[in-house]
């Protein structure tokens, strides 16, 4: 990988399939994209980093949010690409359909949320730094983002650089996104892969950061 994101060519964020994302995601997919062990790992991360009774933004959301069932939140808002999936999600109090690759600015006021999650979708962002910079605007100072991913994706929609990296390289890349955004600190790279038996299982990695705001 290049020494910094500034050194990456723009082609690093191209996809095999550059047709509008709305077309690719227009058919709802009521399936899970990681296995139960990896889902449990995401849920545990949310237990650790999302405040109970907080306002939570589920970014690039779908029909399931992986939030801990025993925790009550003041508000959960989902932003994703398929209306049918978002409407099916029982944890969402509100939802918005938006393509972050064409409109990276989030439709929320400053400091609207206490934490945010981005589950197994960061590899599809073509301008992740712009999205995460604006996410830092809408999350309160000190609020967390949990960006999780595995080794599964829709290959034609993941950006080119993602396919070229190992899991360690992907962790470094996502941490670099947060650093380049300029308003995130306390960045942690985590391997929360479940203990896998002989039959294998999905790994689970995460990058966690906290919002830094002046004043």
ABEGO torsion letter per residue (X at the ends): XBABAAABBAAAABBABABBAAAAAABBBBBBABBAAAAAAAAAAAAAABBBGBBBBBBGBBABAGBBAABBBABBBBBBABAAAAAABAABABBBBBBAAABABBABBBGABABBBBBGAAAABABAAAAAAAAAAABBBGBBBBBBBBABBBAAABBAAAAABBAAAAAAAAAAAAAAAGABBGBBBBBABBBBBAAEEBBBBBBBBBBBBBX
